Amino acid sequence: MKSVQIFIYLFLLSLGSYAQDTMNTSQNFAIAIHGGAGTILKENFTEEKEKAYQNKLSEAINVAYEILEKGGSSIDAVEAAIKIMEDSPLFNAGKGAVFTNSGTNEMDASMMEGKTLNAGAVSGVRTIKNPISAARLVMEKSEHVMLSGKGADEFAKKNGLEIVDSSYFYDEKRYEHLQKIKESEKMQLDHDSDQGNNEQNKDYKYGTVGAVALDKNGNITAATSTGGMTNKKYGRIGDSPIIGAGTYANNNTCGVSCTGHGEYFIRKVVAYDVSALMEYKSMSLKEASDFVIHKKMKEFGGDGGLIAIDKDGNIAMPFNTSGMFRAYKKANGESLVKMFKD
Amino acid sequence: MKSVQIFIYLFLLSLGSYAQDTMNTSQNFAIAIHGGAGTILKENFTEEKEKAYQNKLSEAINVAYEILEKGGSSIDAVEAAIKIMEDSPLFNAGKGAVFTNSGTNEMDASMMEGKTLNAGAVSGVRTIKNPISAARLVMEKSEHVMLSGKGADEFAKKNGLEIVDSSYFYDEKRYEHLQKIKESEKMQLDHDSDQGNNEQNKDYKYGTVGAVALDKNGNITAATSTGGMTNKKYGRIGDSPIIGAGTYANNNTCGVSCTGHGEYFIRKVVAYDVSALMEYKSMSLKEASDFVIHKKMKEFGGDGGLIAIDKDGNIAMPFNTSGMFRAYKKANGESLVKMFKD
């Protein structure tokens, strides 16, 4: 009789430990991505082009979702999703990066992990095929958070990342667009300052890609990658590689990736602000991100949007522009792929 | 009789308007500066050297104080204070900037104004005599917030800032120090990553200068300037040029300039965090900045400190290292110049 009691006791103990295990690896995972916010209106898209964007967004979330479903890390998931968008000429990142004033492509990217608050970023890189992988490399293999210019390219090369000739980033349409903008800015270029806000250029500030994921271990990672602004000068750095502005992640609150008029996002420390509002004001993810994008940024004149996932797998994707390329997929099967307002 | 009444009425009205005016230009101005935090112990300083630091800090606050006293702007005040420290070889900024691994001097600086949330920053500049003036230039004359590398140097030159030969930044002692560090890191350099934290190098992350001022119009400006880390590689960018991390200002809360192990300050978005704690948690300046430096950063392993002024002219200067070069002067005559803990 006694051995039966011991057996039952041990059986219950093991049941408890099993339950504990499954609690630690929650099934509550999720992936959210964006491909930039801006004047994205249905009338400006052919059916074919719309389909192309939707397919690429779907591909990116599905690849990331599969990684998360198999128990992979949120770091792997966001990197995989962003690489797919970087490798596509549809988005202003990696392969599709826009041109600087001097006809080069200078890319920025960043990544942050919510568990350790580890972060990595590169700015002004020119030869790294996937800048997001360089951001991850800096996060994981460097004691630094941010590397820039040739030094960042060199660090990536030394550590075995795929390096490409600058011609890889050449895109006929993007180059033509640079010429058009330069044409219209000629007068402005004669001035000493780079002040002024060219309307034609306005939308070409947008097109950044980003991803945020929550994995089964409850770890949130956020990442952002961009080619910056068409015709950018003087080594301009936007919000994408700035931890706190374009990217932020903290397992206690949320992960955030932003897209929009970078200067405004830097000045408002947008990505961290969403987290701070949750932590300090007990706002929900939706309340915090809506407040930042629809109230604070709207009043400030900062066009753009963000994607965010909180520790419970809730997703928010507010934007104050006419559209934002965006998609998400949750563990419960719920998913969305959209570009316009509705 | 009636005209006398009208006269009295008008006289009282004008008195009221005068009072209003003097309220708008409050007498509650203040300047605070730092010259870096780190292992700053009395036993490591000769009397002469201690005096040299104290004199330079005094000179910087007095010049800024005079500007504020005469009704000048907080922008002018912080720029003037920082230029004095940049022009001195005592601090790791401008003239005294430390050397990178490749034997160059690459400097970062930023400035933010609390009224408009305008901000400007430069990173990796090599030929600008006063990087803080370049940060101000970007803030006032560019539509961008952050310019980097050669582009930033070019922008400064185009706009008439004083450009110097790179030999201007040569300092025998700083160069010898680079050689020593390189020697001790030889083994590490053979590796592909730049991981590892050399103890000898540890203190040479610190030495950044910064200033925060509140002017008679209630406008707060914060600014930071640095040569970065001795032996830095791969275009490393620290927290000093990052708005939200090293520098932040908002007239509704406070202005902050940080100094310390930059990577930790970036990951904790330190400068903005002080402001967020005041805005969202209703903490006082002292509570918020003590909490960030002595609690959050201490637990996180982030060595350093910050200086901050709130909208009422209160000053906080917490640091979790053994010392911090620091000074302040308030409208009521109260002032302080210190480097060690007590």
Interface residues (C-beta under 8 A of the other chain):
Chain A: M112 L117 N118 A119 S123 G124 K141 S142 E143 H144 V145 M146 L147 S148 G149 K150 G151 A152 E154 F155 K158 N159 G160 D192 S193 D194 Q195 G196 N197 K233 Y234 G235 R236 I237 G238 I242 I243 G244 A245 Y248 G262 E263 I266 R267 K268 V269 Y272 D273 A276 L277 Y280 K281 F300
Chain B: M112 L117 N118 A119 S123 G124 K141 S142 E143 H144 V145 M146 L147 S148 G149 K150 G151 A152 E154 F155 K158 N159 G160 D192 S193 D194 Q195 G196 N197 K233 Y234 G235 R236 I237 G238 I242 I243 G244 A245 Y248 G262 E263 I266 R267 K268 V269 Y272 D273 A276 L277 Y280 K281 F300
